[in-house]
Amino acid sequence: MVLQNEICRIEINIDETYTVDSADNRHYDITLNPRDYRHNDFSKTLAIQIDLYSRKYQIALIGSYYSYESDCAILKDDILTILQDDMITQINIINASVIRNVLLDCLGCNFAIYQIKKGYIVYGEIEITMLNFDFEKQWSFFGRDIFVSISNREAFTINENSISLFDIENNYYEIDFDGKQIV
């Protein structure tokens, strides 16, 4: 995933070779392990390359094994917000400090995070969650089954005024940004 603004360019990939506490890991300028994963824990590491145009650095962000690199982050000014399953980490990219780390109360895996006018929408396997800008849950929406893409059909789409969803049984849902089902 690549994010860019007037301050920086950020590239996020999964480091498939990273093992917690291993001497053989590639070099990172900063290693963040907010949940204190250990060597044999089921984890995944996001490799975050930050180019501030005047300097570059790399962060290893260790999180849930159910972390995904596409649509996992939002860049707003100098704040990078990253979703790793049920954990959201906000990093100030200028000084590489962690602003906050939040654990979500949710069911199933979370795939992606999107910013909207009122806060954030988290696309999960079982639930769609709306968070305010303080990452407090505002509402959740559940279908009859899991929300996953099959064939050429996307399970989750954010529209101008709503969210379109398909579950694995091909049931269609449309909800507004207040969590109310339209269709």
LOTORVEX-940294 format. One record per residue (C-alpha): x, y, z. Coordinates in steps of 0.001 Angstrom, whole numbers, plus 500000, padded with zeros to 6 digits. Layout:
<atoms>
XYZ...
</atoms>
This chain:
<atoms>
500000500000500000501325503457499106500132506690500736501380510131499842500799513773500698502804517013500635504731515916503769505745512383502883505452509172500908504732505972502828504892502391501620503472499560503706504233495907503009504167492688504988507615491489506045507179487764505489510623486985506948510331488861510241510387486795513423510050488468516804513315488383518800515340486958515897518839488260515149518284487513511450515601490158510847516301492930508375517237496251509942514494498670511006515136502066512500512233501548514890510479498372516022507029498738517583505452495798519353502447497292521214500967493943522257504284492457523319504317489517520899507035486944521591509110484685519357506600481823519008503446483944518970501204483979515905502046487478514605502680489431511426504919492430510848504140495416508681507207497053507120506506500790506991508891502854504872508536506578505472510107509121503132509787512652504543511593513947501419514418515229503661515032511916505451513879508314505343513307505719508012511659502308508434509340501008511114508518497377511899505000497265513375504290493876514926500656492882515257498060490208514726498699487489512180495406488600510622496909491887509425496524492897505801498520495430503797495815496744501451493547499481502840495142499063506263496205502679506768495144506318506488497517509256506149496166512612507361498730515415507522501535514040509740499457511255511354499521507669510097496634505496511338497177501752510866494744498867511379496090495418512252493018493238512787491675494416516168494417496972516882494736500541515638498045502360516013498503506052515310502010507289514592503302510844514253505471510448511148507622513508511855509109512182515097508082508494514748506263508522518079503192506441518867500285508774519558497948506028520663497277502360520419493693501127520652492289497608520903488890497202519271486068495214520832484930493288517761484040489868516401486117488163513719488985489612511705489151493180510455490420493793506943490454497542506285489933501020507713488507504075505935488104507646507093484762509356506536483396512734507715482252511429511113485210509167511919486320505761510688484643502741509127486276499390509855485493496605507391485478493298509206484757489711508361481695489569510623480891493191511431481160496664509996482102499131512728481861502899512914484381504634515197484495508312516075487796510208515830488660509062519374488218505427518221485127504923520338482622502516518821479503504314517575477737501334516030478228497895514466476365496173511670476123492391511227474777490430508259473434486890508160476911485512507356480495486719506866481331489635504560483828488307502013484448488874498320483695485973496007484188485657492261484291489144490743481989490682493352483288492955496087481824492299499524482363495854500756482045499210498973481862502714500428479565504940498397478930508680498745476167508263501348476162504568502186478024501286502429477151498352500156477740494833501471477406491246500312477774488276502601479065484888501503475472483672500916475050486540498396472689488512500657472865492235499843472829494998502452473103498740502178473614500817505314473956504549505881476741506150507911474568505984511011474491502161510790470862501994509671469978499436507017468581501019503849468255497839501767
</atoms>
